[in-house]
Amino acid sequence: MLSQLYIKNIAVIQEASFELGSGFNVFTGETGAGKTMLISAINGVLGARLSRDIVRTGEETAEVSALFTGIEDSICEKIRQLGYETTEGELLISREIGAKNTCKVNGRPATLQILREISSLLIDVHGQKDNHRLLDPQYHIEYIDSFGELAPLREQYHALYTKMNDIEKRLRALQQSDREKEQKIALLQYQIGEIEEAALSPNEDEELLARRDTIRNAEKILKLAAQAKALVDGDEDIDGASGLLTKLSDTLSVLSRFVPELRSASDQVTEFSYLINDIGGEVGRYLDQMDFDPRSLDEIEDRLELIHSLQRKYGATIEEIGQYRENIQKELEEIQFSQERVDELMQEKQALQPKLAQAADELTAARHQTARRFLSRIREELEFLNMPSVKLTISAGRSDYRPNGQDEMEFLISSNTGEPPRPLAKIASGGELSRVMLSIKNVLAEKDRVGTAIFDEIDTGVSGAAAQKIGRKLQEVSQNRQVICVTHLAPVAACGDTHLFIHKEVKDGRTYTQVTPLDGESRVEEIARIVSGEDITDTALQNAREMLNLAHQKNPS
């Protein structure tokens, strides 16, 4: 469950830190007090995208952190699989919004996607957007699939649908017009011919560049090589290193006969003499082999230009050009032998067709069976929520193959006896939508193990006995999971186990939002304020006490 929430510099909330209970938590407050910002902050720490504008004016950054406790072992294991460890069933998620946006899970960096995946295991948030989704038939199948736990059937169908889509896409590409085929074949053959004619070898461009540098520096190279040769062998003007070392070697050889301790020096000079002779021979061979034909420079430049031209067209390196040639060769062969490939793909399509149809039929049958059970449970919920005359049905049809099957399903509702069921978007009031959505959420909650449910003004458009029933229903739900509800109705607020009051204060020309826990007489006064406004009478206070007492009887009638 969500045990603690800390908020800093979110819009009018300068700083707020509060604890939540394990049962039914309610937030109340006047319009504009900051209830919406509170839900935005919670959504933010759960991975929702937040604008930089949400940061309080005059501040650089905003912070939100949420501490979850009592997390079930199965959920802890799923979180561990995402790369994060829990400590005794506890998890701290924090987020900073500002010049740099950062997310952390138990102090370790995380991405928004990770936050969404983890939070989906911990919290289910219901807001006004869910009511809007209820008006959109494309989401109705999602509710049925969730209730029936039909994900395996959907995945089985989707895999076959994706494979069929791929086959049909390849068939369309192969069945293009003859003229398009001829143009494509001509282009591919030209490109293959151009690459093959170049007959490139691995690293050829690097070797050519090295040869070009050598030729461009030929005069300097010849001069230095000749100078090195003269320094080794000597000439008319100087004694070469080879001759000098030979003389030194001979001298030390004779000297070492008289001075044995110089024998090692004599041997080293002899080795140097052999080494310098080898170096002279190597330089001499290089001079003999040097052939710097200026015309070869033009040939190298032409070859490099050819390679660069191919690199601009087909790949940044010679290896990439070779890979490109292999790819277009395969493409050319596929087009040239397209009729054979078309026949093969048609056979694959014919073999796949009955499997896809069977998977779609199985999914449809499962949905229809699930829909009957789902509607039965929804009707039970709606009857409790003061809608005993409601008639909820589903309009079902079939379409062409789509990513989620062939089914078209839409909820239809009749709120009054004798009226035919019609689409929700056409006849449902705000209060009816709220109760239908609450019913759906409660029924779906039976299928998941998410520990916390947040309802943002689930009681919109509701009053009187219906509001009392919604409060009781949320109270019932909170027996098995934590419930957090933002409400503006006294009967709902009275049912809460933990009551938090959101209110504004103005200090030094700035507005500050505070979150204050209420109990005892302070809670009575808030319930009375919701009912009667700012002018709270003794009668309003007495009514508030009775409302709280009735809401918390063990077996309320």
ZANUFI-123933 format. One record per residue (C-alpha): residue number from 1; x, z, y. Coordinates in steps of 0.02 Angstrom, whole numbers, plus 32768, in hexadecimal, padded with zeros to 4 digits. Example, Ala and Ser with C-alpha at 12.3 -4.5 7.8 and 13.67 -1.06 7.14 Angstrom:
BEGIN
   pos     px     pz     py
     1   8267   8186   7F1F
     2   82AC   8165   7FCB
# end
This chain:
BEGIN
   pos     px     pz     py
     1   8000   8000   8000
     2   8030   7FEF   80B8
     3   8066   80A0   80E4
     4   80B6   8090   818F
     5   80B8   800F   821A
     6   8130   800B   82AE
     7   8113   7F95   8341
     8   817F   7F7F   83DC
     9   8167   7F0C   8472
    10   80D8   7EA5   8428
    11   806F   7E6E   84BF
    12   801F   7F0C   8509
    13   8063   7F7A   847E
    14   8105   7FC4   84C0
    15   8123   8030   8427
    16   80B1   8070   839E
    17   80D5   80C3   82F9
    18   804E   8104   8285
    19   8027   812A   81D0
    20   7F99   80E5   8166
    21   7F3D   8137   80D6
    22   7F25   80F9   8026
    23   7E68   80E6   8035
    24   7DFC   809A   80BF
    25   7E55   808A   8168
    26   7DF3   8057   8202
    27   7E30   801E   82AE
    28   7DBA   802B   8341
    29   7DCC   8015   83FC
    30   7D84   7FC0   8494
    31   7D8C   7F04   84A8
    32   7E38   7ED3   84E9
    33   7E8A   7F74   84B2
    34   7F02   7F18   8440
    35   7EAE   7F0D   8396
    36   7ED4   7E53   838C
    37   7F8C   7E73   83B5
    38   7F91   7EF5   832C
    39   7F55   7E77   82AA
    40   7FCD   7DF4   82F1
    41   805C   7E6F   82DB
    42   802B   7E90   8227
    43   801C   7DD5   8206
    44   80C6   7DBE   8255
    45   811D   7E37   81E2
    46   80C7   7DDF   8151
    47   8117   7D39   8181
    48   809D   7CE7   81FA
    49   80EA   7C7E   8284
    50   80F1   7CDA   832B
    51   810D   7C90   83D6
    52   8195   7CD4   8449
    53   8106   7CF3   84C3
    54   80CD   7D88   845B
    55   8164   7DED   8499
    56   8131   7E6B   851E
    57   8153   7E30   85D0
    58   81FE   7E68   860D
    59   8243   7E87   855F
    60   82C0   7E1C   84FD
    61   8284   7E3F   844C
    62   81F1   7E82   83EA
    63   81F8   7EDF   8345
    64   8180   7EFD   82B6
    65   81A1   7F5A   8214
    66   8130   7F89   8184
    67   8153   8006   80FA
    68   80FC   7FEB   8053
    69   80F6   8076   7FD1
    70   80AE   808F   7F24
    71   80CD   7FDA   7EF3
    72   80A0   7FB8   7E3D
    73   812C   7F93   7DC2
    74   80EA   7EE2   7DA0
    75   80EF   7EB9   7E5B
    76   819D   7F08   7E6A
    77   81D8   7E93   7DE0
    78   8194   7DFA   7E3B
    79   81EA   7E33   7EDB
    80   828B   7E4B   7E79
    81   827C   7D98   7E39
    82   8278   7D62   7EF0
    83   8321   7DB6   7F06
    84   82F2   7E5F   7F50
    85   82F3   7F0C   7F02
    86   8274   7F96   7F23
    87   82A4   804E   7F27
    88   8229   80BC   7EC8
    89   819E   8042   7EEF
    90   81C5   803A   7FA9
    91   81E9   7FA1   8014
    92   8210   7F93   80CE
    93   81EE   7EEC   8122
    94   822A   7ED6   81D6
    95   822A   7E49   8253
    96   8275   7E2D   82FF
    97   8230   7DA9   8376
    98   8295   7D6E   840B
    99   8329   7CFE   8432
   100   8357   7D13   837B
   101   82CE   7D2A   82FB
   102   8303   7D92   8266
   103   82A9   7DCD   81CA
   104   82E3   7E54   8152
   105   82A7   7E9B   80AE
   106   82F0   7F47   8088
   107   8378   7F22   8107
   108   83A9   7E7A   80BB
   109   838D   7DD5   8118
   110   82F7   7D6E   80E3
   111   829E   7CCF   8116
   112   81EA   7CBF   8151
   113   81C1   7C6A   80AD
   114   8205   7D00   804D
   115   819C   7D75   80BA
   116   8101   7D0F   8092
   117   8123   7D11   7FD8
   118   8143   7DCC   7FD4
   119   80B2   7DF8   8047
   120   803A   7D90   7FDD
   121   805F   7E0A   7F50
   122   803C   7EA2   7FBE
   123   7FB2   7E78   803B
   124   7F18   7E09   8049
   125   7EE9   7DEC   8100
   126   7E39   7DB4   812B
   127   7E1D   7D75   81DC
   128   7DAA   7D01   823B
   129   7E03   7C6A   81F4
   130   7DBE   7C99   8148
   131   7D0D   7C8B   818B
   132   7D39   7BDF   81CF
   133   7D7C   7BAE   8123
   134   7CD9   7BE5   80D6
   135   7C85   7B5E   813E
   136   7CFB   7ADA   80F7
   137   7CC7   7A9F   8048
   138   7D7A   7A6F   8019
   139   7DA2   7B29   8008
   140   7D0D   7B53   7F9A
   141   7D61   7B10   7EFD
   142   7DF7   7B7E   7F24
   143   7D8A   7C1A   7F1B
   144   7D41   7BE4   7E74
   145   7DEC   7BBA   7E2C
   146   7E31   7C62   7E64
   147   7DA1   7CC2   7E16
   148   7DAD   7C62   7D72
   149   7E6C   7C6C   7D6F
   150   7E6E   7BB0   7D53
   151   7F20   7B93   7D90
   152   7F60   7B5D   7CE2
   153   7ED7   7AD9   7CD3
   154   7EF6   7A9D   7D85
   155   7FB1   7A90   7D65
   156   7F94   7A31   7CC4
   157   7F21   79B6   7D1E
   158   7F93   79A8   7DB6
   159   802B   797B   7D4A
   160   7FCA   78EC   7CF9
   161   7F82   78B7   7DA2
   162   8031   78B2   7DEF
   163   8072   784A   7D5C
   164   7FE0   77D0   7D6B
   165   7FFD   77C3   7E27
   166   80B4   7799   7E09
   167   8089   7712   7D89
   168   800A   76C2   7DFF
   169   8086   76C6   7E8E
   170   810A   766D   7E26
   171   808A   75EF   7DEA
   172   805A   75C5   7E9D
   173   8111   75AB   7EC8
   174   812A   7537   7E32
   175   8089   74D7   7E4F
   176   80B7   749F   7EFE
   177   809E   73E7   7F2D
   178   8112   7361   7EE5
   179   8152   7336   7F92
   180   8181   73EC   7FB4
   181   81D7   73F3   7F0B
   182   823D   7356   7F30
   183   8272   739A   7FD9
   184   82A4   743F   7F8E
   185   8303   73EC   7EFF
   186   8361   737C   7F7A
   187   8393   7411   7FE6
   188   83CE   7479   7F51
   189   8430   73E8   7F07
   190   8486   73C8   7FAD
   191   84B6   747F   7FBF
   192   84F7   748A   7F0C
   193   8559   73E7   7F23
   194   85A7   7424   7FC6
   195   85E0   74C8   7F77
   196   8621   7476   7ED7
   197   867E   73ED   7F36
   198   86DB   7472   7F98
   199   871E   74BA   7EF3
   200   8744   7562   7F40
   201   87B6   75DC   7EE7
   202   87B0   769A   7EF5
   203   8808   76DF   7F91
   204   8837   762E   7FC4
   205   8810   764E   807B
   206   8884   76E5   807F
   207   8912   7681   802F
   208   88F9   75F1   80A9
   209   88FF   7666   813D
   210   89A3   76AE   80FD
   211   89EE   75FF   80E6
   212   89B4   75CB   8194
   213   8A0B   7662   81E1
   214   8AAA   7636   8183
   215   8AAB   7581   81BF
   216   8A85   75B2   8273
   217   8B1D   7626   826F
   218   8B8E   75AE   820C
   219   8C17   759F   8292
   220   8C28   765B   82A6
   221   8C26   7673   81E8
   222   8CB1   75F2   81CD
   223   8D1D   763E   8256
   224   8D0A   76EF   8212
   225   8D28   76B9   815D
   226   8DC6   765A   818D
   227   8E02   76EF   81F1
   228   8DE1   7763   815E
   229   8E41   76EB   80E9
   230   8ED7   76E7   8161
   231   8ED9   77A4   816E
   232   8EE4   77AE   80B1
   233   8F60   7720   808F
   234   8FBF   7718   8135
   235   8FF7   767B   8195
   236   9086   763F   8203
   237   9068   76C9   8282
   238   9038   7763   821C
   239   905A   77B1   8176
   240   8FBD   77BF   810E
   241   8F7C   7861   80C4
   242   8F9E   781D   8016
   243   9057   77FF   8038
   244   906E   78A4   8090
   245   901C   7905   8002
   246   9086   78A9   7F82
   247   9125   78D8   7FE0
   248   90E8   798C   7FF1
   249   90BE   7992   7F39
   250   916A   7951   7F07
   251   91C1   79CD   7F7B
   252   915E   7A62   7F3B
   253   9179   7A2B   7E88
   254   9236   7A35   7E9F
   255   9228   7AD5   7F05
   256   91BE   7B2A   7E81
   257   924D   7B1A   7E05
   258   92AE   7B92   7E71
   259   921A   7BF6   7EB1
   260   919D   7C09   7E1F
   261   911B   7C61   7E89
   262   9100   7BBB   7EE7
   263   90D2   7B5F   7E47
   264   9017   7B80   7E64
   265   9024   7B37   7F14
   266   907F   7AA0   7ECD
   267   8FF6   7A82   7E4D
   268   8F6D   7A90   7ED1
   269   8FC4   7A11   7F42
   270   8FD6   799C   7EAD
   271   8F19   79AB   7E8F
   272   8EF8   7989   7F48
   273   8F67   78F0   7F3A
   274   8F00   78AC   7EA8
   275   8E5E   78D4   7F06
   276   8E92   787D   7FA7
   277   8EC8   77E4   7F43
   278   8E1A   77DF   7EF3
   279   8DC9   77EA   7F9F
   280   8E35   775D   7FDE
   281   8E05   76F3   7F48
   282   8D4C   7716   7F64
   283   8D55   76E5   801C
   284   8DB7   764A   7FEE
   285   8D35   7613   7F6F
   286   8CAC   762D   7FF1
   287   8D0B   75BD   806C
   288   8D21   7536   7FE7
   289   8C67   7537   7FBE
   290   8C25   753A   8070
   291   8BBA   74A2   8097
   292   8B5E   74B1   813B
   293   8B08   740A   814D
   294   8AA7   7410   81F3
   295   8A25   739D   81A7
   296   89F5   7423   8128
   297   89BC   7490   81BA
   298   8934   7411   81E1
   299   88FE   7411   812B
   300   88F2   74CE   812A
   301   888B   74D0   81CB
   302   8815   744E   8184
   303   8800   74B2   80E4
   304   87E1   7553   8143
   305   875F   74FD   81B0
   306   8706   74C0   8112
   307   8705   7570   80CA
   308   86C5   75BB   816D
   309   863C   7538   8174
   310   8602   7566   80C4
   311   860B   761F   80EF
   312   8599   7605   8185
   313   851A   75AF   8115
   314   8522   7607   806E
   315   857C   76AF   8076
   316   85FA   7718   80D4
   317   867B   770F   8048
   318   86B1   7692   7FC3
   319   8665   7706   7F40
   320   85BD   7704   7F9B
   321   85C3   7646   7FA6
   322   85DC   763F   7EEA
   323   854A   76B7   7ECE
   324   84DC   764F   7F41
   325   8508   75B3   7EDD
   326   84D4   760A   7E3B
   327   842F   7642   7E87
   328   83FD   7597   7EC8
   329   8433   7547   7E24
   330   83B4   75B6   7DCA
   331   8331   758C   7E4D
   332   8353   74D3   7E38
   333   8345   74DE   7D7B
   334   82A1   753D   7D8B
   335   8259   74B6   7DFC
   336   829C   7427   7D92
   337   8253   7475   7CF8
   338   81BB   74B7   7D55
   339   8139   746C   7CE1
   340   8187   74C3   7C4E
   341   818B   7565   7CB1
   342   80D8   754B   7CEC
   343   80A1   753B   7C36
   344   80FF   75DA   7C09
   345   80B4   763B   7C9B
   346   8005   75FB   7C73
   347   801B   763D   7BC2
   348   8054   76E5   7C08
   349   7FBD   76E8   7C7C
   350   7F44   76C0   7BF0
   351   7F90   7749   7B83
   352   7F88   77C6   7C13
   353   7ED7   779D   7C4B
   354   7E79   77FC   7BC1
   355   7EEC   7893   7BD4
   356   7ECB   7899   7C90
   357   7E10   7884   7C75
   358   7E0E   790F   7BF3
   359   7E71   7984   7C65
   360   7DF8   795F   7CF4
   361   7D61   797D   7C83
   362   7DA8   7A22   7C44
   363   7DC8   7A5B   7CF6
   364   7D18   7A29   7D2A
   365   7CC9   7A83   7C97
   366   7D2E   7B20   7CBB
   367   7CFD   7B19   7D73
   368   7C43   7B09   7D4C
   369   7C4B   7B9A   7CD2
   370   7CB0   7C02   7D4E
   371   7C3B   7BD6   7DDE
   372   7BA5   7C22   7D83
   373   7C00   7CC7   7D69
   374   7C48   7CC2   7E18
   375   7B9E   7CA7   7E6B
   376   7B51   7D30   7E02
   377   7BD3   7DAC   7E40
   378   7BC0   7D70   7EF4
   379   7B04   7D89   7EEC
   380   7B1E   7E3C   7EB0
   381   7B91   7E5D   7F43
   382   7B1B   7E0C   7FC1
   383   7A86   7E6E   7F80
   384   7AE7   7F0F   7F9F
   385   7B15   7ECF   804D
   386   7A5E   7EC6   8081
   387   7A40   7E0F   8055
   388   79C8   7E24   7FC2
   389   796B   7D80   7FE0
   390   7A06   7D15   7FEB
   391   7A13   7C82   7F74
   392   7AC4   7C41   7F5C
   393   7AE1   7BA4   7EF6
   394   7B63   7B1C   7EE6
   395   7B50   7A62   7F03
   396   7BC0   7A0A   7E83
   397   7BF6   7955   7E73
   398   7C89   78ED   7E39
   399   7CFD   7878   7E95
   400   7D92   780B   7E6C
   401   7E2D   7863   7E2F
   402   7E76   78D6   7EB3
   403   7F0A   7950   7EB1
   404   7E98   79E3   7E84
   405   7E22   7987   7E0D
   406   7D85   791E   7E19
   407   7D10   79A7   7E53
   408   7CB2   79B5   7EF7
   409   7C67   7A62   7F0A
   410   7C11   7AB2   7F9E
   411   7BB9   7B5A   7FB2
   412   7B03   7B4E   7FE7
   413   7AA0   7BE1   8029
   414   79EB   7C0D   8048
   415   79D8   7CB0   80A6
   416   791B   7CB6   809F
   417   78A0   7CA4   8010
   418   7851   7BF7   8006
   419   78DC   7B9E   8064
   420   7946   7B1F   8005
   421   7A01   7B44   7FFC
   422   7A68   7AEA   807E
   423   7B22   7AE1   80AD
   424   7B66   7B82   80F8
   425   7BA1   7B28   8194
   426   7AEF   7AF3   81BE
   427   7A89   7B92   81AC
   428   7AF7   7C2D   8192
   429   7B01   7CA6   8224
   430   7BA0   7D03   8254
   431   7B63   7DA0   81FE
   432   7B35   7D42   815F
   433   7BDE   7CEC   815B
   434   7C35   7D94   816D
   435   7BD6   7DDD   80DB
   436   7BEE   7D44   806D
   437   7CA8   7D45   8092
   438   7CB4   7DFF   806F
   439   7C5B   7DE3   7FC9
   440   7CD2   7D57   7F9A
   441   7D69   7DBF   7FC8
   442   7D2B   7E52   7F61
   443   7D05   7DE8   7EC9
   444   7DAD   7D90   7ED2
   445   7E03   7E38   7EE6
   446   7DCE   7E61   7E34
   447   7E47   7DD9   7DFA
   448   7EE4   7E0B   7E58
   449   7F4D   7EA7   7E68
   450   7F72   7E9F   7F23
   451   7F79   7F53   7F5E
   452   7F3A   7F3E   8012
   453   7EAA   7EDD   805E
   454   7E9D   7EC6   811C
   455   7DF8   7E95   816B
   456   7DFA   7E60   8221
   457   7D47   7E76   8264
   458   7CF4   7E4D   81BD
   459   7C55   7E94   820A
   460   7C44   7E0E   8292
   461   7B8C   7DE8   82B4
   462   7B4F   7E7B   824B
   463   7AEF   7F17   8281
   464   7A7B   7F9E   8243
   465   7A65   7FB8   8189
   466   7AD4   7F22   8160
   467   7B65   7F72   81BF
   468   7B4A   8013   815D
   469   7B50   7FB1   80BA
   470   7BF1   7F59   80ED
   471   7C3F   8002   8111
   472   7C08   8042   8067
   473   7C4A   7FA6   8011
   474   7CF5   7FB7   8065
   475   7CF2   806E   8035
   476   7CD2   803A   7F81
   477   7D5D   7FBA   7F83
   478   7DD6   803D   7FC6
   479   7DC2   80A1   7F26
   480   7E34   8023   7ECE
   481   7E9F   7FE1   7F5C
   482   7ECE   800A   800E
   483   7E57   7FC0   808F
   484   7E80   7FA7   8148
   485   7DF2   7F70   81B8
   486   7DE4   7F48   8271
   487   7D2F   7F6A   82A0
   488   7CBD   7F7C   8336
   489   7C2B   7FC8   82D5
   490   7C10   8084   82C8
   491   7BC6   8081   8216
   492   7C61   8028   81D6
   493   7CDA   8097   8237
   494   7C82   8133   81F7
   495   7CA8   8102   8142
   496   7D64   8103   815D
   497   7DD6   8186   8112
   498   7E5A   816C   8199
   499   7E23   8142   824A
   500   7E9C   80F9   82CB
   501   7E66   80E2   8380
   502   7EB4   8054   83E6
   503   7EAB   8071   84A1
   504   7EFF   8038   8542
   505   7F54   809E   85C8
   506   7F93   8063   8673
   507   8032   80B4   86B2
   508   809F   807D   8745
   509   803F   7FDA   8752
   510   805A   7FAB   869B
   511   7FDF   7FAB   860A
   512   800B   8006   856A
   513   7FAD   8006   84C5
   514   7FAF   80A4   845D
   515   7F79   80C3   83A9
   516   7F36   8173   838D
   517   7EFB   81C0   82E8
   518   7E4F   820F   82F8
   519   7E03   829F   8297
   520   7D86   8328   82B2
   521   7D31   8328   835A
   522   7D9B   829A   83A1
   523   7D58   8229   8319
   524   7CA6   8260   833B
   525   7CBD   8232   83F2
   526   7D00   8184   83C5
   527   7C6D   8160   8350
   528   7BF8   8198   83DC
   529   7C52   8129   8459
   530   7C3F   8091   83E7
   531   7B83   80B3   83DB
   532   7B58   80E3   848E
   533   7BE8   80AB   84FC
   534   7C45   8114   857B
   535   7BB1   8188   85A1
   536   7BB7   81F7   8507
   537   7B24   826D   84F8
   538   7B0A   8302   8487
   539   7A8E   829A   8424
   540   7B11   8211   840B
   541   7B8F   8292   83CF
   542   7B10   82DA   8355
   543   7AE7   822C   8314
   544   7BA1   820C   82FD
   545   7BB7   82AB   8297
   546   7B22   827D   8229
   547   7B69   81CE   8212
   548   7C12   8214   81DB
   549   7BC2   8293   8167
   550   7B54   8210   8116
   551   7BE4   8195   8103
   552   7C4D   8215   80A5
   553   7BCD   825D   8030
   554   7C08   8249   7F7C
   555   7B6A   81EE   7F48
   556   7B19   81AA   7FE5
   557   7A6C   8164   7FCE
# end
